[in-house]
Amino acid sequence: APTTPAPLPPTDPTQPTEPPVSADSDPMTHLQYLASDELKGRNSPSEGLDMASAYVQEHVKKYGLVGPNSNNPENPFQQKFNVFSFLGAQEGGAAHGAAHGAHKEFGHETFQEGFYLDDKMPKDTLALLNRQYESTMKASGQPLVPARSGTQRSVEELRQVATATGQAVNTLAMLPGTGPHKDEVIVVMAHLDHVGVDRQGNAYNGADDNASGSAVLMAAVPELAEAQKRGELDRSILFIWTGAEEKGLVGSQYFVDHPIPGLELKNIAGVINTDMVGRWDDQRLSVVDTNTKGQPNYFRDVVDQANQQLADPFDRINRDINVYRDRQDGASFGRKGEDVLFLFEGLSNPNGGGDLIPEYHRQDDDIDKIIKDNGGEKPRRVKDLMVNVINIAANRTTGPAEPKTP
């Protein structure tokens, strides 16, 4: 007689082989890993930043996103670039955490510390870098090396006065649109890097800055991938987790200056940057939705509409951080005439204005501060708002295209 097969051992429902979609859609899942000591502060460059990039890549592949960088066929999910500094390499490879006085201001002037150099650098970036070289030398009391001819130093001349600090990486993932505007791209980004470790090797985990924004992007992927499968995304969505933002917006500048086929500036139909979205209460947010002349761009109406679509809209969307417009990755796109939305947690006064979190660029920027402030609801709500913003931007109908003016 045939033997009956032995029954399979019961599966333990508390130990799923893959995290359920609900966990993948919760920013706090990803924030916990990105802000862990294991990643040693995600400096640019560092093994910790590479580990963060690998974690992001594994997540986006699971939801069918594609690596768009055809210029890097061995890994089209990455765009690598060399980082340089005018002030010399950090001692012992430590980040600037040990001497943090200069970093209490939000962000840095572009190229204050880091930049990329290559022979294909656009003229406007080279001019910016020449000015930065002069101001950096002046601020540090060092003599200027004059330009050999004309008023501007060449890439080669700047290379001779710069110090290479290593290779950093942008992590890219594309969710192709399915409509008539699929060749247009909504860029959604957050910087993945932070400032590394101090000289004793203690990590600056950067839970709010910017594991929070990076995690919000990751948590948006499952929902947007489902919308795409249903044919509900007209335009394509390009996710960018930039590197070397803390060095001076280097990764975003490199991306803008080194177009990937099909992702040139002419293809970009809006940019959403998410940086420091974890703290304070979960009922207010600050945004920048203006161009370099201070005029509202199309995101002004989109944000308000997206907020009203939430089951529990944010009580206050403050427009009180225009002073920071040039100190976040969106500025690299804004200078080229792109419409940029910058999502930010807000300042100390709930009704607008005030100060940054006291833990900004300190070692106590940890996940427990986010949990204490709002139980993780702030990143979750920012994710819900951002998904609404992306859906509206990806599907908005527009009149004849207006020429972009930098």
Number of C-alpha atoms within 10 A of each C-alpha: 3 4 5 6 6 6 6 6 6 6 8 7 7 6 8 9 7 8 10 9 11 11 13 20 22 21 28 26 17 24 27 17 16 32 28 20 17 15 22 24 31 33 30 30 23 19 15 22 26 22 15 23 25 14 15 23 20 10 18 22 13 10 15 14 22 17 21 23 22 15 14 14 11 9 13 16 26 26 24 15 22 21 25 24 23 22 17 13 16 12 9 8 15 18 25 21 22 14 10 12 10 9 15 14 13 14 19 20 15 24 25 20 21 25 28 23 22 13 9 10 15 12 10 10 16 20 16 12 22 20 14 19 24 16 14 18 15 12 9 9 9 11 9 13 14 12 13 10 8 8 10 16 20 17 16 12 14 19 17 10 15 20 16 17 18 13 16 24 25 25 27 24 25 21 25 21 25 17 17 10 18 18 18 25 29 25 22 22 26 32 29 33 35 31 27 28 24 21 17 8 12 16 26 28 31 31 31 29 27 27 35 36 31 31 33 32 26 26 28 22 23 20 16 20 20 13 14 20 11 10 12 17 27 24 27 25 30 24 24 26 28 29 33 31 30 30 26 23 29 28 33 26 23 24 20 17 18 16 13 16 11 15 20 15 19 13 16 21 21 24 26 24 26 28 25 24 30 35 29 22 18 22 18 21 26 23 23 25 25 21 21 19 6 11 10 15 18 16 24 16 13 20 23 15 15 21 23 14 14 13 8 10 16 17 13 16 22 19 17 17 19 17 9 15 21 18 20 24 30 28 25 23 22 21 16 14 16 23 23 30 28 25 25 23 29 30 21 15 11 18 17 18 15 13 11 17 16 11 15 17 24 18 18 16 21 22 24 13 18 23 16 12 15 16 18 23 20 26 28 23 23 29 24 21 24 23 20 21 22 25 21 18 25 24 16 12 9 7 5 5 7 7 8 11 9 11
